Amino acid sequence: MELATAYWASRCLLVANRLGVFRTLADGPRSAEAVAAALGLAPRPTALLLKACVGLGLLEEDARGFRNHPASQLFLVPGSEAFLGNALRYADDMWDGWSRLDAALAGGSPPVAPETYTGGDDARTRHFVYGMHGRALGVGQALVSLVDLAGRRRLLDVGGGPGTYSALLTRAWPDLRATVLDLPEVVALAGEILASMRADDRVATLAGDYGTTPFPARNDTVLMSGIFHRETEATCRELIRRAREALVPGGLLIVADVFTERGGATPAFAALFGLNMMLSAPDGGVHADADVAAWMTEAGFAAVERKPFPSPMKSWFFCRNVSPRSGNSSTCG
């Protein structure tokens, strides 16, 4: 029953986020009637939604009315440095796709065309790119703590989306400069984000398609984050091969994504993530970490390290050197 009704809770969160409940409560407690009036909603159903959000731990209630839980104040109020509301909007946008899961299983094609959130629909593209940015602010800081890019100067960020990882990595290693390769509509938004992070002097953008656009040469680091879950094994292998060609000797390849363990069923989040990608990308799915490591070995990389991101982030990363530097067979972590 918990599984069967799990969408009740997620729908409350997604709708409250979309309607602006947490923004409305950002300045302190308000009654249900005041929230309803501010949002143009009916009072009685609004009170039911607010009560449900209290039960879910998203809001708190006392004699003065409803207020944000501290976690909601941090993560769900626009303008907060940890704002994840846009990431939730992407999940909200995927709602109809999940409702057509049975049709996708029967027909084999994704019900949500990837173009809708990578340029075809301006609002959904903005939700997607800024959602990636919000999530990447947290994940990227973990990545910074897991890799050592000291002495490296040129980073190619393949499918780098908002450029958040490149901004954080170049901030941590001031001698590093980065280029973010992604679709034109995506890098246009990345330019906004990089400027807001004051990273546009360290991170350049390259509009293109990582499947066909030639990779700039002579990088000492290539980052591929969050792209393997959109691609088949054959395409992932080709991306790994092209990354090696784009690296100088001693260069480093970092692959970060959501991966399953052997067998593809665990952790459950990763297996469900594979379904989510199947609903929104023709070749979407999820790969096992051991398989990706094997592909990298077969492509001629050496000195592997495989590390999990700290809880609760559901990602793994792999890094390999094209050829070891003198006296140092591994430069990761």
Protein Blocks (a to p, Z undefined) as FASTA:
>chain_A
ZZmmmmmmmmmmmmmmmnommmmmmnoccdfklmmmmnopafklmmmmmmmmmmnopacc
dfkbccddfklmmmmgghiakbcklmmmmmmmmmmmmmmmmmmmmnopafbdfklmnoma
mklmmmmmmmmmmmmmmmmmmmmmmpccehiabdcdehklnommmmmmmmmmmmbccddd
ddfklmmmmmmmmmmnopmmmpccddddfklmccdehiabdcdehklmmpcfklmmmmmm
mmmmmpcehiacddddddddehjlacfklmmmmmmmmmmofkgccddfklmmmmmmmnop
ahiaddddddfbdcddddddfbacehiabfgZZ
